[in-house]
């Protein structure tokens, strides 16, 4: 009876998958046809840069994204229901047990004091000196305070525009949405950094869980945990991505780790709850970054292919065709995400970008591949596993699947933008590389019979290995962890301190009875809509280099051409000080404040004389 029910369920799932694939294929064909028609009949539509064209584009993006979001939420709701239902069934076969989360955390802290200290120090470093005036935050944060803190649970248009209103062929609608939701509850940047730290700790913990579940026997010991912690935390890609909150690679890595741990749990236990959970994480993951799909379909596709090969070879571990069919049902659904992603991309990104005709975000990019020492370590481990698999000395498993995905991700990044192994963009690849190094350590050191009862030796070895790898990182690249960190903290301090000084200087000038006319460069990220409206100026003037003119952007004379005069304040907050050269040409100025001696410094000048 049970076998007939399973067979019926399996057959029903296949039929649903076939119908879904057919429907998506039809939608893809229709979408491509619509895109082609738009390219050939631009005259039938209003020009994209006209007011009706912009309105049409905005309305299209709003409608399509709302339909997509409703469908996504319904699908997630169904998956969550299935996970809950199946978990309840699975728990009936187990003895009740209390939640041991707190005890597990305390046990980890007691057994891994060095790793715990690293986490604490790292979190303090992430929070310390973090400001709202850093890079993209200048664009996101003003939108949070427009409602005077009275509209907490409201849509933040800045996050929507950044992800769901783009027309440059980029596609990452769920990027930064963790921050979007977090902003409903708090707008304090240091609280956001605590979430970022929690994501990093979770990624490390999930990496260790994945390695533990990958093998039978004793779990990873202190030495492996220390090694993984050091290598994940102390790398320029991690330092850039986690010491501020503007990079979606943080969320992508977290979702990826949740995906592969639930996927491995399903491969080990065949639990229905794990199957639905794996698909849920994969469905979310493909929308966080445009090339993220390779991280979620390639492991499944390679596992599916490997199972078929083992079956063809008559592997005794695969007992029947029916078991293979049931085992690979999840892989079939995961691979079907290609069609789901393609359909979404065509309607949400390709069609509006084709109509807007602004060009691709990466069209001027020099496609490069820059490798680091860890890439070569990863390549040696991954290729060695391939060689052993081909010789039938080991079985292809999920670790090999994510290794293939790691290579594919690096290639995709190189083809679409550039792959620099030290960049925050390479963080998902570095995560996979670290997992492989951790696996090698467990296999060669922690499972070594001679070292099994010598924890201090293995712990010391892990510390020395970490120092060795970090030392090679430091000596073989200019983009080191410490350089990235110091550069980022210095820039944040410069912008924040210069902004505070500019406010005090402007207030002091106004108190003397003089007008405060503030001149900035057009390229500055700060503007009247981005924080500068809080400076007590009479007029805010921007220098436009193309026209070589000064235009009043806010305050008295808004929209008019302005002629600088004695007493005006010229400020640079977030660019190289060279941008001020054309502004102060033929002028004598007095330095009111300069944050540091580097070219990337906050600078406040006051005009003392204008040459005729």
C-alpha positions, 0 to 999 in steps of 0.5 A: 500500500505504502509503495503504491502511494509513493509511486503515485506521488512520484508519478504525480510530481513528474506530471506536474514538472512536465506541465510546468516545463511546458508552460515555462517554455511557452512563456519563454518563447512569448517573452522572446517574441515580445522582446524581438518585436520591441527591438523591431518596432521602437516607433510604435512605442513612446521614446523611452526617455520621454515622459510617456515612455518613462511612465510606460516603463515604470508601470510595466516594471511595477506590474510584472514585479508584483505578479512575480512577487505574488507567485514567489510568495505563494510558492514559498508559502506552499513549501513552508507548509509542506516542510511543516507538515512533513516535519511533524510526520517525521517527528512522530517516529522520534522520541520527543526532545527539548530544543538544545540550541542554547546548550549547543551554543554554550558547548561550542563557546566552551570547546572553541574559545579561540574561534569564539574570541575571533568572532567577538573581535571581528564583530567589534571591528565590523561595528566600530567606525561604521557610518551611514555615509559610506558608498551606496548607503548615502543613497539608501539611508535618506529614504528611510527617514523621509517618513520622520520615523513614523512609517516603519512598516512601509516599502523603501523605494530606494531598495526597490529602485536598486533591485527591481527597477533597473534597465541595464540587464542586471537581475537580482530582485532579492538582493539587499531585501534582508536589509529592506525587511530589517529597516522596518524594525530599525534604521541604526546602521550598527544594528544592521552590522550585528545582523551581518555578523550573525550571518557570518557566524551562521555561514561558518557554523553551516560550513562545519555542519556540512563537513560533519554530515559529509562523512561518517564518524567523529565530528570536526574537532577544534583544529578544523573549526579554528582553521575554517574560522580563520580562513573564512574571516581573514580574507579581503573578500570577506573583509569587504563584504562583511565590514559593510552591508551594501554587498549581496554576496553576504546573503548569497553565501548564507542561502547557499550554505543553507541550501547545501546543508539541507540538500546533504541532509536529504541525500543522507536521510531522504526526509521529505522536509529536507527535500522541500527545504532544499528547493526553497533555499534554491528558489530564493538563491537564484534571485539574489544575484544574476549569476547565482543560479550556477551555485544552485543548479550545477550541484544538482545537475552533476549529482543527477548525472553521476547517479545515472552513470553509477546506475549504468555501470551497475553500482551495487549501492543503487538497488533499482531503477525505481530508487534512482527515479525517486532519488533524483526527483529533487535533482529534476526539480532543482534543474528546472530552476533554469526555466524558472530563472530564464522566464523571470529574467526575460520578463523582469530584466530583458524586456524593460532593458531592451526597451530602455536601450541604456546598454548593459552595466558591464559593457565597458568592463575589461573581462579579467581573471585574477587568481590567488593562492587559495584558488590553486589550493582549491583547484588541486583538491578538486582535481585530485578528487576528480582523478580519484573518482575516475579511478573509482577510489571515491564516489562523486558526492555533493562536495564534488558538485559544489566544486564544479559550481565553484569553477562555474561561478568563477568563470561566469563572473569572469565572463560577465564582469571580472573574476578577481579572487580577492574581490568581494564578488568572489566571496562565494568562490572563496567559501567553497575553497575554504570548505575544501581546505577544511575537508582536506584537513579533516581527512589528513589530520583529524582522522589520522590515527597517530594524531587522533588523541593529540588535540593540542598538536592538531590545534597548534597545527591548524593555527600554524597552517592558518598563519601560513596561508594568511601569510602567503595571501598577504605577500602575493597580492596587494589587495590584502585583508588588512589593506581593504579593512584600513582603506574602508575604515579610513574612508568612512572616518574621513566622510563622517568627520568631514561632514560633521566639521562642515556642519559646524563650519556652516553654522559658525559662518551663519552665526556671523551674519554671512550667507552660507553658499556651499559648492560641491562637485557633481560627482559627489554621492552626497546631495540635497536629497542625500544628507546635505540638506541638513547643512545650514546653507543658503544655497547648495551649488554643484559644479558640472564639469561637462558644462563647466558651470555652477548650478544651484541645486537647492536653496535660494536661486535654485536652478540658476547659474551661479558665480562663486564669490568671496566667502563661499565654502567649497567642500569635498567629502567622498571623492579624491581632492583632485575633483576640486581643482577645476572648481577653485581654478583662478581662486585663492582659498583657505583650508578650513579642514582636511581629514588626512594627507592622502588624495582620498581625503575630506577637504573644506575650503573657503574662498578668500579671493577671486582672480579677475 
